[in-house]
Structures are given as structure tokens and as C-alpha cells.
Amino acid sequence: MAYWLLKSEPDVFGWKDLLALGTAGEEWHGIRNYAARNNMRAMVVGDRGFFYHSNIGKQIVGIVEVSRTSEPDRTTDDPRWDCVRVRAVTGFARRVTLDDCKRLPGLENMVLTHNSRLSVQPVTPEEWRIICGQGGVVL
């Protein structure tokens, strides 16, 4: 299993929106960055990811699971862009902010702390463990 971080603006599509969709989840569409697209292409069903509220809050609020691998993004006719489908798994008891990630030992090399603009990014197993612990999620 691989781990990821997926960013969304909560005033456009937030954690509560994904929760409301239940097990059906949602396509993670609208990504127009090659690195983020390539990260989605690397995802497999069952991979887990952090749901990150960008712009407003700048915090990790929950965990998602990839429920469908990368397919063409139906929000565009441009064949270069793909999307995966994700579903909500669990929310965090305590939200983990970008500032938390910048100060916590073991997260010094996390992509989020150096490239916070990349909308879909990898997370190492150790970063996953640290952040889940901070968020109150029992592994």
C-alpha cells in the first residue's frame, strides 16, 4: 500500500462533502498538473491518502481510500488529464496543520513542507505514522 496527500479547497469541495457521498466517494477530478497527474496514475485500489484542506485552514482533516484507479478525467476533453476515485475512511480527532507538519520531527522532508502547492503528493510510511498519531487515528 502506498500513501498520498490530496488537497482540496474546503469552500469548493471539503471533507464534509466527501463524507456525505458515503461509500460511492468522488472522482478526484480537475487536476491540471503533470506531477500530480502522474501521482494519481501511480495509485492502486486500496491506497490511502490524507484529505488536506488547502487555502482555508491548511490542515489534514481525514483519511481517504482509492476506490478506482486512474481513468480519463470526464471534466475535460483533453486526454492528458486523469483522475482517481476516492472515498472517505475516517476523520481526524485533531486536525494536523501545515505549521504542525513543519515543526514535527520526522516530517522535515515531507513534500507538503517544501512544495505545498502540489495538489496530489506522495507520503512516506513514516510520515503517515507520525501524522496519523498527531491526528488521533489508531493504526
Secondary structure by P-SEA (a helix, b strand, c coil): cccbbbbbccccccaaaaaaaccccccccccccaaaaaaaaaccccbbbbbccccccccccbbbbbccccccccccccccbbbbbbbbcccccccccaaaaacccccccccccccccccbbbbcaaaaaaaaaaacccc
